[in-house]
C-alpha cells in the first residue's frame, strides 16, 4: 500500500507532488485539529453560557421564594389578628367610630414602610357598615363578583394571582398578589386579605442587564418581565402546566433570533400556586458565533499564508522545466489564455508554436459552438413560451364554476344548507372577479352586488361581529352608471379587517350611495376604533404618495390612483375619522362620465 502510494506520487508532475505534500502535511492536519478545537470550543462556550443562565434563573427563583415566603408570613400574622377581626365584624353606626378604630391600628401602617416588597395591603369585608379607609375596603357587589374574591371566601387556603390596576395617568400595571380569607369567628360576614407585591421592588431585585426574565403564575399571563411589552401576555416559551416541576434548559427561536432559555417551576410556600420563571439570553449565541468566526478566520488565514508560500515556491521551481508542459496542460483543461513562451529555434519552440496555432483553432471552434448553443437555447425558450401560452389559453374558467356548483349540490343533498350557501356565494364572487379581470368597466349595480356577496360571506365567518347596511338614494340609477371593477371591495375589506378589528360584536359597516348635480358619492363607513389626528394625517399622505412599508394604505393608494387615471386628478377618495367613533372613506366620481362609459 505504501509502495503504491509513493509510486503514484512519483508519476505526478512536480507541482502536483508539492501540492499533495502541502495538502497532506498542512491543510489536512490544520483542518482536523481546527475542527476538533472548534467543536470543543463551541461546547465549552455553550455550557458556560447555559451555566450562567441557570445561575441567574436560580437567583431569580431564590429571590421570589424569599419574597413570597415573607409575604405569606405577614399574611399569616394579619389574618389572625384579633383587632382586625373585631373591626371587620363590628357594626358601626357612625363613620367616625370606624375611622377611630382603624386609626388605632398604627402597626398596620408600618408594613408598607418596613417591607419594601409590599406595594399595598387591602382588607375587603362585606360588612355594610365598613368604609373605604386606609387598608380597609368595603366589598360591594362589584368586588364580590370578582373571581379572586369568590375563590378566597370559598376556600381556606392561600393562593396567588396577578392583578391589574391603573395609575393616575391611566397606565396599566401588574402586581403579583397574595389572596386569602380572614376567618371571622361568630360572625356572618366574610373578609379577604390582599397583599400586592411591588413591581418596582421586583425590578430592583430581579432585574438583569444581561438576561431577559419573564415570570408568570399558574397558567396566567406574565406579571413581571424585563421587557415592558411582555406584561399581560402569555409566556413566549412552551410550558407544560400539567408537570408539577416542569423544567427546560435549551434553546428556542424568538423573533428570528436563537436564544438560550431556562424555564423552572417554583411551588409557592403553603399554597397550590406555582410560579414559572423564564430566563433568556439572546446575546449568548451572538457572542459564541463571534468567537467561532474568529477561530475559523485564524484557521483559514493559516492555510492561506502557507498556501501562498507553497504556490510561489512551486511556480519558481517548475517554471524553467515545465513551461511547455504547463501550456499543454492549460490547453487540455480548456484554458486557452496561454501567456508563457519558449524562446529559441529548437524543437520545443516549434512545438510551442504548433500548440499556439492549435489553441487558436480550438478557440474559434469553441466560439462558433457557443454562438450556435445560444441560438439553440433561444429557439427552445421561444418554443416553450409559445407552448405555455397555448396551454394557458386552453384553461376554461367554467370548469372552476362547474366544480363549485357540483360541490354545492353535494352539500345541499347532504342537508348542509349553510355550506351550500357559502359555496354558492363563493362561486358568485369568484365569477365576478374572473369576469372582470382585464375588463375596463362594470355597472355600479354589479359592483354593489359583489360587495353584498363579499359581506355575506364574511358575515358567515364572523357571526355577530358586524352588521352591514346599504343606503342607495332613490335618484341614483345604478344600472346606468359604469364604474371601475373591484373598486369597492378593498375599501370594505379595510373597514372590516382594520376598522372593526378590536370589536367582538356590535360593529357596523354602512355603504351609502348618493349624488348631487355633477358628482356621485360612495361612502364606506364603520363604527370601529377610528384614528387619531396624527394617524389620519399619515394615512391621507400615504393614499397620495405610495409607501410600500404600510400594507394598510397600499390598497387605498392603488384605488385612488385608478380613479385619478380614469376620471381625472380632481377625483379620488377622501378619508375622515374620529378616534373611538369610526372611519369614513368617500369615493368621489363624475356622474356624466360614468353614464358615457361602456
PyMOL commands that set and color helices and strands:
alter all, ss='L'
color gray80, all
select helices_A, chain A and resi 2-11+14-79+82-89+95-103+106-114+141-144+147-153+199-206+228-230+283-318+323-332+347-393+397-413+417-436+444-465+478-480+489-499+533-544+551-567+591-596
alter helices_A, ss='H'
color red, helices_A
select strands_A, chain A and resi 118-125+136-138+159-166+172-181+191-197+212-217+222-225+248-254+257-267+274-281+442-443+466-472+482-483+507-515+519-526+572-578+582-590
alter strands_A, ss='S'
color yellow, strands_A
deselect
rebuild
show_as cartoon
